[in-house]
Amino acid sequence: MSDESLLNVTDANFEDEVIGSDLPVLVDFWAVWCGPCHMVSPFVEQIGEEYKDRLKVAKLNVDENQSVPAKYGIMSIPTLLLFKGGEPKETIVGALPKDMIVAAISKHL
């Protein structure tokens, strides 16, 4: 996984990296202690590689950054939010298989 295809976003850079992005951005809201987050993480990384020309993929640690998850009503993790044009377009909650994640986001790419 190259650093270019996976961003670590924070409360501080979320606006620039996600809201201001020309490409759609898939944000993985996660925490170190979250088992299902670790299950979905490899899929998120693979999607970042496979769609790198059409999609940015970012991870946001909810323990270290609390204002962005609060703003978007993140109640459970893992939650994946797909932003396009600065707006959330798709919400995926829970550790879903990669094909289900791809199916949910591909209609926005």
C-alpha positions, 0 to 999 in steps of 0.5 A: 500500500503506497502512501499516495493511495491511502491518506490519514485525515484528521479533524484539522485537514479533513476540509482540505483533503476530503471536502475540497477534493476534486476526486470522490473520497472514501473515508474509513472511520476506525479505531485501534481497538475495533476488531471489525475495523481491522477486518475491513481495512485490507478491503479499503486499502485494496479499493484505494489501489484499484481505484486510485485514478478515480477515488481517494481513500482516507482513514480517520481515527475516531479516538484521535479526531472527534469533531468530524465523526460527530459532525457526520453522526458516526455512531458505530465503527467501522463506518465508510463514508463516500464524499463526492463534491464535498457531500456525503453520498454513501454510508456503509456501516459495519465490516462488509465484504469487499464486493459489497463495498465496491457495489455501494461506491462504484455508482458514484465513480 
